[in-house]
Amino acid sequence: MPSPLCIRRAVEADLPAIREAHLASTRGLCADAYTPEQIEKWTSGRELDRYAPLVTPRFHCLVAVDDAVIGGFGTVDLEKSEISSLFVRPDYAGAGLAGSLLQQLEDISRERGLQALSLESTVNARGFYLKHGFQVLAPVIKRFSNGLEIDCFQMQKPL
């Protein structure tokens, strides 16, 4: 099983690989929790320009790099005190990569003076976040701009 060599801040040149990691993660790790139709709609229309905000000052996006391959990424929205993304490629799942990314995002959030972090967890990731100290506030329906609706959980963790 691969292991990341480093976790660093994302740069614009990483955006194509971030997109690919996001699509691979959604298609591979969410397949047991959502229908094939939902996965298809979720991953369609994911043009590269949709990822550009991740490298702006509002966000702190980290990538985990292994031999020049981005195995996963995570992003904290500093304005909303929210983990806005945390995805790993299926071949990195279970290796501790997501936990390492989450820990560093929490550390950055504390350094920035945030008191808590919230997120919307997919059904398949709920157990991961519970294990890392997040609490379920409520089940929610996540609505995407393309009309897709999926079951998720609103979660929060004090820092």
Buried (B, 14 or more C-beta within 10 A) or exposed (E): EBEBEEBEEBEEEBBEBBBBBBBBBBBBBBBEBBEEEBBEBBBEEBEEEEBEEBBEEEBBBBBBBBEEBBBBBBBBBBEBBBBBBBBBBBBBBEBEBBBBBBBBBBEBBEEEEBEEBBBBBBBEBBEBBBEBBBEBEEEBEBEEEEEBEBEBBBBBBEB
